[in-house]
């Protein structure tokens, strides 16, 4: 009974810390007096939690505001330098690794291009490990100028990947990426093995969290971008591939096997263009960046540039008839695909992101909106807005960093069982040196 009581007290304390920390993180700076009604905690509980979090450096004072007839109220915020987060985007043309403080301000970044070897698993793992070591070394307290600012203790690493992410396997997260040739790739195990061999200064249980890139982007846009404030939304990622994060009542929907959101592989034409997945007529085969460029080429266009991003920019700059026709048709296909989202999920907001979506969006959005309204049922369509993402091409990386951030906030800033708040590894102390 005593042991059960101790667990209950510990769990209650963690729950209270999490409630205060999350409220200040998303709505701060806030005063102690404001936290009571917002968290439903008593003034005594708020005072105890705030004192605790200030004592370990997770909160800091952020000025004061006048109160009615009393002393000024001190405002509190989460201390940005109290920890650091790493987000990794295993994208279509590159692997991007970014180190952030707790406010998600970038401290350091590293990029590795994916060349003709494409998404060869060993190459991708190598790029991720090199990128992690690079950003951690650059933010080391003793790094030589021009180094990044020193970072706080590492809270965890999040990785956004293409394909279906299966969290239920005994050996760790497995990725099924049909369009990039990945069949049950044990990516978490491969990364952890590499971390142990090459970055032994990292604790063996450092949070390493993987999810689909569209879902990580969706979480970022819902927390900090164009989805903020919506409870039911769809955040669509358009690059070479096409995916979506479906958010129902504020929670991303994964389905039975975490594969919900493969919007790019819904079928528009039964005998249509061949998709990268092997099927015909998928939405991705019409609005994915590679497919758009192929259709332009087939119409007599001449894509220029070393990669898809520069070639798509050239298409937008072309004032010829073929380019205009391809863009008009792409907007109509995209609008029809969005109408399906409206009819299926009845979202209040649809956000278009991804590097190609942000590049094409300003030009295509009027036609996308009118086509979606024409194909969707009138009642839900009239109550759905279609907007562009606000976080730019780094949205997947930021979203990946929110994976460990979410766990950190849910745990009240504490990794249970450790005497220190968060993890004690300091950037720059992790790389193996012979």
ChimeraX attribute file (.defattr): number of C-alpha atoms within 10 A of each C-alpha:
attribute: neighborCount
match mode: 1-to-1
recipient: residues
	/A:1	6
	/A:2	7
	/A:3	7
	/A:4	9
	/A:5	10
	/A:6	11
	/A:7	12
	/A:8	12
	/A:9	11
	/A:10	13
	/A:11	14
	/A:12	12
	/A:13	17
	/A:14	20
	/A:15	16
	/A:16	21
	/A:17	24
	/A:18	22
	/A:19	23
	/A:20	25
	/A:21	27
	/A:22	19
	/A:23	18
	/A:24	21
	/A:25	20
	/A:26	12
	/A:27	11
	/A:28	17
	/A:29	19
	/A:30	23
	/A:31	20
	/A:32	16
	/A:33	14
	/A:34	16
	/A:35	21
	/A:36	17
	/A:37	11
	/A:38	14
	/A:39	16
	/A:40	13
	/A:41	15
	/A:42	12
	/A:43	15
	/A:44	10
	/A:45	16
	/A:46	22
	/A:47	16
	/A:48	15
	/A:49	21
	/A:50	21
	/A:51	13
	/A:52	14
	/A:53	22
	/A:54	17
	/A:55	11
	/A:56	13
	/A:57	16
	/A:58	23
	/A:59	22
	/A:60	19
	/A:61	15
	/A:62	16
	/A:63	14
	/A:64	15
	/A:65	12
	/A:66	10
	/A:67	10
	/A:68	7
	/A:69	6
	/A:70	7
	/A:71	10
	/A:72	13
	/A:73	17
	/A:74	17
	/A:75	19
	/A:76	21
	/A:77	22
	/A:78	24
	/A:79	19
	/A:80	20
	/A:81	17
	/A:82	22
	/A:83	27
	/A:84	30
	/A:85	29
	/A:86	32
	/A:87	31
	/A:88	30
	/A:89	29
	/A:90	25
	/A:91	21
	/A:92	18
	/A:93	18
	/A:94	17
	/A:95	23
	/A:96	24
	/A:97	32
	/A:98	28
	/A:99	32
	/A:100	24
	/A:101	25
	/A:102	24
	/A:103	16
	/A:104	19
	/A:105	14
	/A:106	17
	/A:107	21
	/A:108	22
	/A:109	21
	/A:110	19
	/A:111	17
	/A:112	17
	/A:113	14
	/A:114	18
	/A:115	13
	/A:116	8
	/A:117	9
	/A:118	15
	/A:119	23
	/A:120	15
	/A:121	17
	/A:122	12
	/A:123	13
	/A:124	22
	/A:125	19
	/A:126	16
	/A:127	22
	/A:128	25
	/A:129	17
	/A:130	17
	/A:131	22
	/A:132	26
	/A:133	22
	/A:134	21
	/A:135	23
	/A:136	27
	/A:137	23
	/A:138	25
	/A:139	23
	/A:140	20
	/A:141	18
	/A:142	13
	/A:143	16
	/A:144	11
	/A:145	8
	/A:146	7
	/A:147	16
	/A:148	20
	/A:149	16
	/A:150	22
	/A:151	26
	/A:152	24
	/A:153	19
	/A:154	27
	/A:155	28
	/A:156	24
	/A:157	25
	/A:158	26
	/A:159	29
	/A:160	29
	/A:161	26
	/A:162	24
	/A:163	23
	/A:164	24
	/A:165	24
	/A:166	20
	/A:167	17
	/A:168	11
	/A:169	9
	/A:170	7
	/A:171	11
	/A:172	17
	/A:173	20
	/A:174	23
	/A:175	22
	/A:176	20
	/A:177	19
	/A:178	15
	/A:179	15
	/A:180	17
	/A:181	16
	/A:182	19
	/A:183	14
	/A:184	15
	/A:185	17
	/A:186	18
	/A:187	23
	/A:188	20
	/A:189	14
	/A:190	15
	/A:191	18
	/A:192	18
	/A:193	13
	/A:194	16
	/A:195	23
	/A:196	15
	/A:197	12
	/A:198	17
	/A:199	22
	/A:200	15
	/A:201	17
	/A:202	19
	/A:203	15
	/A:204	12
	/A:205	9
	/A:206	18
	/A:207	18
	/A:208	18
	/A:209	21
	/A:210	25
	/A:211	24
	/A:212	29
	/A:213	30
	/A:214	31
	/A:215	29
	/A:216	31
	/A:217	32
	/A:218	31
	/A:219	28
	/A:220	28
	/A:221	25
	/A:222	26
	/A:223	16
	/A:224	16
	/A:225	19
	/A:226	22
	/A:227	26
	/A:228	15
	/A:229	13
	/A:230	18
	/A:231	16
	/A:232	20
	/A:233	30
	/A:234	30
	/A:235	32
	/A:236	29
	/A:237	30
	/A:238	26
	/A:239	24
	/A:240	24
	/A:241	29
	/A:242	26
	/A:243	27
	/A:244	27
	/A:245	28
	/A:246	28
	/A:247	25
	/A:248	16
	/A:249	12
	/A:250	15
	/A:251	14
	/A:252	20
	/A:253	16
	/A:254	16
	/A:255	9
	/A:256	7
	/A:257	11
	/A:258	15
	/A:259	15
	/A:260	17
	/A:261	25
	/A:262	19
	/A:263	22
	/A:264	24
	/A:265	20
	/A:266	16
	/A:267	18
	/A:268	19
	/A:269	11
	/A:270	10
	/A:271	11
	/A:272	15
	/A:273	19
	/A:274	15
	/A:275	21
	/A:276	19
	/A:277	16
	/A:278	11
	/A:279	16
	/A:280	20
	/A:281	19
	/A:282	27
	/A:283	26
	/A:284	33
	/A:285	28
	/A:286	28
	/A:287	28
	/A:288	25
	/A:289	23
	/A:290	21
	/A:291	21
	/A:292	22
	/A:293	24
	/A:294	18
	/A:295	21
	/A:296	21
	/A:297	15
	/A:298	12
	/A:299	14
	/A:300	12
	/A:301	18
	/A:302	16
	/A:303	19
	/A:304	15
	/A:305	12
	/A:306	8
	/A:307	11
	/A:308	19
	/A:309	18
	/A:310	13
	/A:311	18
	/A:312	22
	/A:313	16
	/A:314	16
	/A:315	23
	/A:316	16
	/A:317	11
	/A:318	15
	/A:319	10
	/A:320	11
	/A:321	12
	/A:322	18
	/A:323	24
	/A:324	16
	/A:325	13
	/A:326	22
	/A:327	22
	/A:328	16
	/A:329	19
	/A:330	22
	/A:331	26
	/A:332	21
	/A:333	20
	/A:334	25
	/A:335	25
	/A:336	23
	/A:337	25
	/A:338	26
	/A:339	23
	/A:340	18
	/A:341	22
	/A:342	29
	/A:343	16
	/A:344	11
	/A:345	15
	/A:346	21
	/A:347	24
	/A:348	19
	/A:349	23
	/A:350	27
	/A:351	24
	/A:352	27
	/A:353	32
	/A:354	28
	/A:355	20
	/A:356	24
	/A:357	26
	/A:358	20
	/A:359	19
	/A:360	22
	/A:361	19
	/A:362	11
	/A:363	14
	/A:364	19
	/A:365	19
	/A:366	13
	/A:367	18
	/A:368	25
	/A:369	21
	/A:370	14
	/A:371	20
	/A:372	25
	/A:373	21
	/A:374	14
	/A:375	17
	/A:376	21
	/A:377	15
	/A:378	13
	/A:379	12
	/A:380	17
	/A:381	23
	/A:382	12
	/A:383	12
	/A:384	16
	/A:385	14
	/A:386	20
	/A:387	18
	/A:388	21
	/A:389	27
	/A:390	17
	/A:391	19
	/A:392	17
	/A:393	17
	/A:394	19
	/A:395	28
	/A:396	34
	/A:397	27
	/A:398	33
	/A:399	32
	/A:400	34
	/A:401	33
	/A:402	28
	/A:403	26
	/A:404	26
	/A:405	24
	/A:406	13
	/A:407	18
	/A:408	21
	/A:409	21
	/A:410	17
	/A:411	21
	/A:412	25
	/A:413	25
	/A:414	22
	/A:415	17
	/A:416	14
	/A:417	6
	/A:418	10
	/A:419	10
	/A:420	11
	/A:421	19
	/A:422	24
	/A:423	23
	/A:424	17
	/A:425	17
	/A:426	21
	/A:427	28
	/A:428	21
	/A:429	18
	/A:430	21
	/A:431	19
	/A:432	13
	/A:433	8
	/A:434	3
